[in-house]
């Protein structure tokens, strides 16, 4: 039997999709449902909140990075033992990698996994215009069905009744309820989005949201809508099949995990495990030295906000530098790249010393946003794979790297329109650092190659 599924879409960014998604996840979990969360798009922060609301790891679904077959495979495998799947959309329903088609959009994900769409509207300053808005979204794409509407930031029952009457008198689309504004449950924002779940690990937040949903949202109707769309058919041949875990000694993979480094795709970690890796968590902020590992994975996050703590942890910085100097295998993304440079200058202009594997400095600038999908091609064979290998990912940061010497790059990248843009992948011995967050499911040979590189280095030292 196919898992019931509902996709929470917004008319635009900032409408409250995360608030609504977390409220519904918590409400259904409180009812005893096994809720599997998903996030449309490349976001890392929302899935952390999903995990705390549902008690299950959230998965990313992305039309551009992964494509229809991988999205369906990820969805189907994650929902095998669940009662309902809740997918949080990104941006506006039809916003994505292109202004003229659905590629990389929430609408594309809804079609790929056959999910019922629940449209979230900020109703705080609306009346009959809400009907016009719903009509526009409902009729824009005849192949996409919006099966319900939920209003956010509505202060009173009387205002909600007005909005519901306006929509339901004009359209055959049910209005399932509303959420009231509540300053006490706001998740703080910053330059890359919401504060992470590691920083705001308050389960009462999700419980409060769940209670709010139970009071003003018709959960029974949502559950009915979640079962409306057709079941997800079994896929054909997947272009990139997941590798089979070898029956050999596991390679110990040290994964940095604390408020400074917490941006990881769950599928990346699991593919490393499937390739023969054993995940060992460590904290560059708090642990005195690097644990006994064969491979280090430094993910993205907020090293600029915790730069003082990272600088003060001299033992960890020295330990990582020694590991790199001894040809240890290190894979770093974005925040991890920043940490491996000589220093980070934060938004306030203060400079903090970092690991120093790559001779150069990083500076933060609120006016210097780098954002977009990336197709990365390996141009120099390295620990990621052979030249010519391609993998997709996403880049999002306010920092820039200035080298102090000639840098060695292993990759070049193109944007979502296939226009070649520049180099990526700082390379030194067995260390590679990219600004792009790669999604390994788009090229599963990469985790295998990383593990094999660590295995080869380990064999040389034994």
Secondary structure by P-SEA (a helix, b strand, c coil): cccbbbbbbbccccccaaaaaaaaaaaaaaaccbbbbbbccccccaaaaaaaaccbbbbbbbccccccaaaaaaaaaaaccccbbbbbbccccccccccccccccaaaaaaaabbbbbbbbcccccccaaaaaaaaaaaccccccccbbbbcccccaaaaaaaaaaaaacccccccccccccccccccccccccccccccccaaaaaaaaaaaaaccaaaaaaaaaacccccccccccccccccccccbbbbbbbbbccccccccaaaaaaaaaabbbbbbbbcccccccccccbbbbbbcccccaaaaaaaaaaaaaaaaaaaaaccbbbbcaaaaaaacccccccccbbbbccccccbbbbbbcccccccccccccccccccccccbbbbbcccccbbbbbccbbbbcccccccccccccccccccccbbbbccccccccccaaaaaaaaaaaaaaaaac
